[in-house]
Amino acid sequence: MFVRPNVEKMQAYVPGEQPVEGGFVKLNTNENPYPPSPEVIRALLAEAWGALNYYPEPGANAVRDRLSERFGLERDNFLVGNGGDDILTITTRSLAGEGDVIAYPVPSYILYETLADQQGSRRLEIPFPEDFSLPQGLFGNGAKLTFLANPNSPSGTLVPSAKVKALAESLPGVLLVDEAYVDFSDDNCMGLVGKLPNLCVLRSFSKSFSLAGMRIGYLAGPEELVAELSKCRDSYPVNRLSIAAAVAALEDYDYMLSNVAKIRRTRAFLTDALTEMGFKVTPSQANFIWTKAPAPGAKEIYEKLKARKILVRFWDRPDWSDYLRIAIGTRGQIDALVSGIREIIGVKNAT
């Protein structure tokens, strides 16, 4: 084989299903069901008639400047990339080499496993307790890099920022707090940026800003660390259209907040509806819920929903196989989901 031995042995990350044919209610990849701000569309149209024959500004400084204004930090506290996954890749590439330890609690975002295996790093996977509080074994773990998805995926649970601060203070390596879903939650760690030398926060425009298709995310961290991470980014990681979209989205922040409020209300409705049908729902601070399915079981419910052209996320893994992860769609989409589940499990529709 021509590839490195660790690459030959590893399993590739498998994203959620993207159906080719239309007509699906798509609740499997945590996308925002609402369109982006009209200001984003106007910015994209203007940029499309602009200088697309020229490279974009390498550092996406227009985005970094808006972020610095929004969060009261400096431009040099931010690194912008091609989606949150690109930021995760840059961070892993920069900080962890072959044989180094990468730590994270489990269950969590499966890409962390993939990135560690790409580097030939050693994975330290520490199980969450039943309540999804921080596992004690994560503190002082000695890893070069620790990932913490907060809110976590697939559970949707949130660790309070004070606990995250204590975790970072216990670590000799870098703690990357993955806040891809944080706009749907009640707490966040952006206020810790710059106060701890080893703490970085990752965020994405994919979820709350409805820009999953534009692929843009960013990291906030200490200026010195961000400068080092920037050495491992691509030459032009973010295209002109994505930069224009992100700037416009940040300038119409209230539009995003209004969609977040709708999703939070629908999340509460779905949680109550599933609980009434016998599902065990983990309290969520994200734009999805993770739920343990009653009979006939998660796999059969997933398959029968798919036959009805409703997609939810099911993993055929021993530790996750009783669970479904369901993204929060529009109220109409969630009504269709609830009706479908009632038919599958034999519960009469509410009158």
PyMOL commands that set and color helices and strands:
alter all, ss='L'
color gray80, all
select helices_A, chain A and resi 5-9+38-48+61-71+75-77+84-95+111-119+136-138+161-170+182-184+190-192+212-214+223-230+240-251+253-276+298-307+331-345
alter helices_A, ss='H'
color red, helices_A
select strands_A, chain A and resi 25-26+78-81+101-106+122-127+145-149+174-178+199-204+217-220+280-282+288-292+310-311+323-327
alter strands_A, ss='S'
color yellow, strands_A
deselect
rebuild
show_as cartoon
